[in-house]
């Protein structure tokens, strides 16, 4: 992301720089923990134990990771096309609306049909909500960052309006729809495995996790194994070369934004159809923004994104346990860490790249 | 209540609501005019609001609160400046990071210090800004229309409200009429030319970023020390983004920024006023539609459907000196 390219070996680029960024983020987070009078090492131990020591903890960790995979992939696809989509929150919100409309409208359908339809509708709504900023950038020259920020705000206003005035459950004080029929529910993993006689702890982890992994594989296929993916990467890497090669930048911009928005919309499959079984306010819970951290850490590669999502899943679940044990360290710690990761991995990566570049350059000269 | 007093009440609250927008908008104006895109206005206001409330709580002085708020905001601005100017990092990414960092840190530290779910204890007396009465306001109240307008809409605000007006004036004059302002504008349009003239691009941009930090500091302090009585987690509630919208609306100019912020503040006041009110021949007004109006208008404006908003040419681009 830095302007002056610094040549690094691939492994350093993909592994070392993100690892250093995360390490720096954790050191600062540790200092914050010290400053509020807690022990960072002990806190880390509680966090890791809470996230990984029990089957229940692992289930919750993977459930959170599902959300991060979707939003991380969404940001990454746009990155590949040279676009910065910070509209993940809004696109996921619209995804929730799309899922809810289908789930409430076609209540008589069987589950094997209703669930895929709901997921498709979630992706389609997310894609369309991202298409508008994509179109405005491609054809009208408005800046995608500003437009997607505005579309986040518009989406949240729209959802409040719809839930309060149109779709809300009659007689309910809290703005939410009625509960979906059981057929619209994405089965929990413990439910699926119970059919095969395998008993695992009851957690919100559901079939969406498999969908997220499939989406990660799909994005890998798309970006590195298809013509469209090549076009997307070309537009992102060198727009003028893309024009010479006969690639339409505006077309690729719109397509990449739709894919990005569709992936963000799928977040609703996990949250709305998997866990809440109704549409409610603020179910996106900032996952769209943390997706930026995930994509930056994972260097926009699906494998990196899955790994980064697992890390953030651990932080989320472990952070919940930590907040329980040490009330001074709330979940806001995780938001803080995400902010630091975004800062170090995305904006201050030059701090690590410059000395690394010098180090590897001197090594190369030494070899020759 | 008759129509006039309703209108006056709405205008009065519109003024109050537009002040934090105006501070943040002017902050964005300085930063972006110098070529540094700033979507971290929200985060800077938030840390400022927290630091101001915490310091005012500890010292019982609103002014020390403002000082702390400005200090915290400038510290965040310098992080952004270091990333954007010295490291030539991605300015959008840095802004997003600032926003998240601010949201996380303020709630975390607030909860650890005060154990009230991230809130600071309520402030009163000298720890808050009290309204000041402009000369002759009480005497003028008796005059029909103009009297209440002067006494309620113009007078009886806190010092910071007049500070925002002063900041607008200073921004307009400094950018248009001073050498420093000319250079700031130049560095946002064509940094290479400024560099050729032997003026430091980095120094100018740092100066602009620090000014932006100071202004966001005032905006944040206004939120927790004047508008509310203490800090609430996430109390900026998107104001930094509305300010960004206002900045585009004003086409990066100071006096239009005042107009845009007042318009958006007024819309906010109207939407609060209309909550649950059923108007004749309109029915129940969807409050959300009015709240969403600034965002929708900005999208339309940016798309060039009405007028055209063109940002400073070098904004968002790091400057790399030629060798």
Interface residues (C-beta under 8 A of the other chain):
Chain A: X1 X2 X3 X4 X32 X35 X36 X37 X84 X86 X136 X140 X141 X142 X143 X145 X146 X147 X149 X150 X151 X153 X154 X157 X158 X160 X161 X164 X165 X289 X290 X292 X293 X296 X327 X328 X329 X330 X332 X333 X334 X335 X336 X337 X338 X339 X340 X342 X343 X346 X347 X348 X349 X350 X351
Chain B: X39 X79 X82 X83 X84 X87 X88 X89 X90 X91 X92 X93 X94 X96 X97 X98 X99 X100 X101 X102 X103 X104 X105 X107 X108 X109 X111 X112 X113 X115 X118 X233 X238 X241 X244 X245 X248 X284 X286 X288 X289 X291 X292 X295 X296 X298 X299 X302 X303 X304 X305 X311 X318 X320
